[in-house]
Amino acid sequence: MEQRAVRTAAARSAARSLIELHHSRTSISLTPAETGYLMALGVPPAIISNWLVTMNAQRNISAPHFSRYYVEQNANYSGRIGFPVLTMHTFIDPLVTV
């Protein structure tokens, strides 16, 4: 029971750190590899630049408190999930093949 409490506290701390990291960044940017990947998919450089300008202009968006609390209480970044998880997707899901 004590180990579980320590893992839960660690998961909450990790979630809190990710949220703080997200808010501490001065601007959103892409690495050259990420930009190259998008260009290989056919996205023009002008569109990529426009996405970045738009995202950086809207940095005042934040999640409601109850949403942040839910993630802190229920996120598990250790990979050791101790209960069954049901995932669902459509038949035409390009990320997950059926």
Backbone as JSON, one array per atom type, in Angstrom:
{
  "sequence": "MEQRAVRTAAARSAARSLIELHHSRTSISLTPAETGYLMALGVPPAIISNWLVTMNAQRNISAPHFSRYYVEQNANYSGRIGFPVLTMHTFIDPLVTV",
  "N": [[0.83, -1.19, 0.0], [1.96, 1.23, 0.75], [3.91, 1.58, -1.22], [2.29, 1.98, -3.42], [1.11, 4.4, -2.77], [3.36, 6.03, -2.87], [4.01, 5.78, -5.6], [1.7, 6.91, -6.7], [1.89, 9.51, -5.74], [4.23, 10.22, -7.05], [3.34, 10.12, -9.69], [1.48, 12.2, -9.66], [3.19, 14.3, -9.17], [4.72, 14.21, -11.51], [2.77, 14.85, -13.42], [2.14, 17.44, -12.58], [4.6, 18.65, -13.02], [4.79, 18.48, -15.82], [2.69, 20.15, -16.56], [3.58, 22.59, -15.48], [5.96, 22.86, -16.95], [4.91, 23.16, -19.52], [3.64, 25.64, -19.25], [5.82, 27.23, -18.73], [7.38, 27.56, -20.94], [8.7, 29.82, -23.33], [8.03, 30.16, -25.99], [6.4, 28.32, -28.6], [7.95, 25.97, -30.64], [9.42, 24.21, -33.45], [11.6, 21.45, -34.02], [14.28, 21.09, -36.46], [14.05, 18.5, -37.51], [11.36, 17.85, -36.97], [10.07, 19.79, -38.49], [10.99, 19.03, -41.01], [9.76, 16.52, -41.2], [7.02, 17.21, -41.31], [7.07, 18.65, -43.7], [7.74, 16.58, -45.44], [5.37, 15.23, -45.38], [3.92, 16.81, -46.97], [3.18, 19.34, -46.16], [3.34, 22.73, -46.67], [6.1, 25.0, -46.02], [5.26, 27.63, -45.38], [2.73, 27.28, -44.28], [3.36, 25.8, -41.99], [4.85, 27.72, -40.58], [2.81, 29.6, -40.18], [1.1, 28.14, -38.5], [2.7, 28.0, -36.19], [2.96, 30.73, -35.53], [0.28, 31.33, -34.98], [-0.27, 29.58, -32.81], [1.56, 30.55, -30.89], [0.55, 33.07, -30.51], [-1.72, 32.63, -29.08], [-1.3, 32.01, -26.29], [-2.55, 32.3, -23.89], [-4.43, 30.49, -23.08], [-5.88, 28.29, -20.81], [-6.44, 25.27, -18.95], [-9.47, 24.39, -17.22], [-9.67, 24.37, -13.6], [-10.75, 21.97, -12.48], [-10.25, 20.14, -14.5], [-7.45, 20.05, -14.61], [-7.01, 19.05, -12.04], [-8.2, 16.52, -12.28], [-6.42, 15.25, -14.07], [-4.08, 15.29, -12.52], [-4.85, 13.54, -10.48], [-5.44, 11.14, -11.8], [-3.61, 10.49, -13.83], [-1.05, 8.34, -15.06], [2.16, 7.96, -15.47], [4.05, 6.04, -15.28], [3.77, 3.68, -16.62], [2.97, 1.37, -15.49], [0.11, 0.24, -15.12], [-2.38, -0.58, -12.95], [-4.89, -1.7, -13.35], [-7.61, -2.82, -15.46], [-7.83, -1.4, -18.76], [-9.89, 0.12, -21.06], [-9.84, 0.8, -24.4], [-11.04, 2.63, -27.18], [-11.74, 2.93, -30.65], [-12.34, 3.99, -34.04], [-13.16, 2.06, -37.01], [-11.85, 3.14, -39.12], [-9.36, 4.29, -38.34], [-6.47, 5.95, -38.71], [-4.22, 5.84, -37.1], [-4.3, 3.59, -35.5], [-4.39, 0.33, -36.39], [-6.87, -2.09, -37.21]],
  "CA": [[0.0, 0.0, 0.0], [2.84, 2.39, 0.83], [4.53, 1.76, -2.54], [1.28, 2.54, -4.31], [0.99, 5.82, -2.42], [4.55, 6.7, -3.39], [3.86, 5.86, -7.06], [0.64, 7.88, -7.0], [2.46, 10.84, -5.5], [5.18, 10.46, -8.13], [2.56, 10.4, -10.9], [0.93, 13.55, -9.52], [4.31, 15.22, -9.32], [5.07, 14.24, -12.93], [1.72, 15.61, -14.12], [2.32, 18.84, -12.2], [5.81, 19.13, -13.7], [4.47, 18.66, -17.24], [1.85, 21.35, -16.68], [4.45, 23.74, -15.24], [6.86, 22.96, -18.09], [4.13, 23.7, -20.63], [3.39, 27.06, -19.03], [7.05, 28.0, -18.58], [8.02, 27.79, -22.24], [8.47, 31.17, -23.83], [7.33, 30.06, -27.26], [6.31, 26.98, -29.19], [8.77, 25.89, -31.84], [9.67, 22.86, -33.96], [12.98, 21.14, -34.37], [14.4, 20.89, -37.9], [13.54, 17.17, -37.86], [9.9, 17.92, -36.96], [9.69, 20.57, -39.66], [11.24, 18.17, -42.17], [8.73, 15.49, -41.23], [5.79, 17.83, -41.81], [7.26, 18.96, -45.12], [7.68, 15.3, -46.15], [3.95, 14.88, -45.48], [3.31, 17.69, -47.95], [2.76, 20.62, -45.57], [4.26, 23.79, -47.1], [6.75, 25.74, -44.93], [4.47, 28.81, -45.01], [1.65, 26.8, -43.41], [3.99, 25.46, -40.71], [5.15, 28.99, -39.91], [1.54, 30.19, -39.77], [0.65, 27.39, -37.32], [3.5, 28.41, -35.03], [2.58, 32.1, -35.18], [-1.06, 31.27, -34.38], [-0.18, 28.95, -31.48], [2.28, 31.43, -29.97], [-0.3, 34.24, -30.24], [-2.82, 32.21, -28.19], [-0.69, 31.34, -25.14], [-3.29, 32.62, -22.68], [-5.46, 29.49, -22.88], [-5.54, 27.35, -19.74], [-7.48, 24.3, -18.64], [-10.17, 24.65, -15.96], [-9.06, 23.76, -12.43], [-11.19, 20.59, -12.29], [-9.57, 19.3, -15.5], [-6.07, 19.85, -14.14], [-7.09, 18.18, -10.86], [-8.47, 15.17, -12.76], [-5.17, 14.7, -14.61], [-3.17, 15.05, -11.4], [-5.31, 12.4, -9.7], [-5.64, 9.92, -12.58], [-2.56, 10.21, -14.81], [-0.04, 7.38, -14.62], [3.21, 8.01, -16.46], [5.03, 4.99, -14.99], [3.56, 2.55, -17.52], [2.48, 0.25, -14.7], [-1.3, 0.48, -14.82], [-2.8, -1.72, -12.12], [-6.29, -2.05, -13.55], [-7.91, -2.93, -16.9], [-8.09, -0.17, -19.5], [-10.63, -0.08, -22.3], [-9.63, 1.86, -25.39], [-11.95, 2.48, -28.31], [-11.47, 3.74, -31.83], [-13.17, 3.63, -35.18], [-12.55, 1.14, -37.96], [-11.04, 3.91, -40.05], [-8.45, 5.06, -37.52], [-5.17, 5.79, -39.37], [-3.15, 5.65, -36.14], [-4.41, 2.25, -34.92], [-4.99, -0.59, -37.35], [-7.73, -3.12, -36.62]],
  "C": [[0.88, 1.26, 0.0], [3.5, 2.66, -0.51], [3.55, 2.4, -3.5], [1.11, 4.03, -4.04], [2.17, 6.61, -2.95], [4.45, 6.85, -4.89], [2.81, 6.88, -7.44], [1.15, 9.3, -6.8], [3.44, 11.2, -6.6], [4.44, 10.8, -9.42], [1.97, 11.8, -10.84], [2.02, 14.59, -9.73], [4.72, 15.34, -10.78], [4.06, 15.04, -13.72], [1.87, 17.1, -13.84], [3.52, 19.44, -12.92], [5.55, 19.38, -15.17], [3.63, 19.92, -17.45], [2.7, 22.6, -16.5], [5.41, 23.96, -16.4], [6.14, 23.59, -19.27], [3.95, 25.21, -20.46], [4.67, 27.89, -18.96], [7.75, 28.27, -19.9], [7.7, 29.18, -22.74], [7.76, 31.15, -25.17], [7.35, 28.61, -27.74], [7.13, 26.99, -30.47], [8.91, 24.42, -32.25], [11.15, 22.67, -34.22], [13.07, 21.01, -35.89], [13.88, 19.52, -38.35], [12.01, 17.17, -37.92], [9.39, 18.7, -38.18], [9.87, 19.74, -40.93], [10.19, 17.08, -42.32], [7.42, 16.05, -41.79], [5.9, 18.16, -43.3], [7.22, 17.68, -45.97], [6.24, 14.81, -46.3], [3.22, 15.78, -46.47], [2.83, 19.02, -47.4], [3.77, 21.68, -45.98], [4.86, 24.53, -45.91], [5.96, 26.96, -44.46], [3.33, 28.42, -44.06], [2.2, 26.46, -42.03], [4.28, 26.73, -39.92], [3.88, 29.65, -39.39], [0.99, 29.48, -38.54], [1.39, 27.86, -36.07], [3.15, 29.82, -34.57], [1.23, 32.1, -34.47], [-1.01, 30.68, -32.98], [0.52, 29.86, -30.47], [1.47, 32.67, -29.63], [-1.4, 33.9, -29.24], [-2.29, 31.46, -26.97], [-1.43, 31.61, -23.84], [-4.4, 31.61, -22.38], [-5.0, 28.54, -21.77], [-6.73, 26.43, -19.48], [-8.18, 24.7, -17.34], [-9.52, 23.88, -14.81], [-9.45, 22.29, -12.28], [-10.55, 19.65, -13.31], [-8.13, 19.02, -15.08], [-6.05, 18.91, -12.94], [-7.32, 16.73, -11.29], [-7.19, 14.51, -13.28], [-4.2, 14.4, -13.48], [-3.55, 13.8, -10.63], [-5.27, 11.09, -10.49], [-4.55, 9.6, -13.59], [-1.55, 9.23, -14.22], [1.01, 7.31, -15.71], [4.26, 6.93, -16.25], [4.92, 3.84, -15.99], [3.05, 1.32, -16.8], [1.05, 0.53, -14.26], [-1.83, -0.76, -14.12], [-4.24, -2.12, -12.28], [-6.56, -2.12, -15.05], [-8.24, -1.58, -17.52], [-8.8, -0.52, -20.8], [-10.36, 1.09, -23.22], [-10.55, 1.58, -26.57], [-11.52, 3.4, -29.44], [-12.34, 3.26, -32.96], [-12.46, 2.62, -36.06], [-11.6, 1.86, -38.9], [-10.13, 4.85, -39.25], [-7.04, 4.9, -38.11], [-4.02, 5.54, -38.39], [-3.14, 4.23, -35.56], [-5.09, 1.34, -35.94], [-5.76, -1.69, -36.63], [-7.47, -4.44, -37.3]]
}
